């Protein structure tokens, strides 16, 4: 498996326009899934978004939403890089639609503005917030971004990440 991942990384470093078509075989959470490509499994983390952690409010709903969109389906992966946890950080298209914008627009993840300046994603998040889509249904003040949730100790999670 490590050899396959190394080959994938080498292909993408040589050609930034390279894409691979893979089938999603498992959804781990709202921004991570496992894909099957040429008999090898690839842990994929969707670029540009950050979804609630599974134990966080809306975490399971976010995962279920991603499952409905991609589980068992073929997706196009591009711009593959390795993240800090050994997963492949990827841009994903399903039926020629950007998955990151779809998830954000449905209200199940944040635009990860620290790592992406994409104005389309920013606009998708603004619309989702204003319409109360997905995790935004109780308003902006009732949600806790996952990057803060991960940093907080239990006491602060209970204090600042209650949800609605």
Beta strands, then each sheet from edge to edge (+ up, - down):
strand 1: 19-29
strand 2: 32-37
strand 3: 40-46
strand 4: 49-50
strand 5: 74-82
strand 6: 88-94
strand 7: 97-98
strand 8: 110-111
sheet 1: 7+ 6- 3- 2+ 1- 5+
sheet 2: 4+ 8-
end
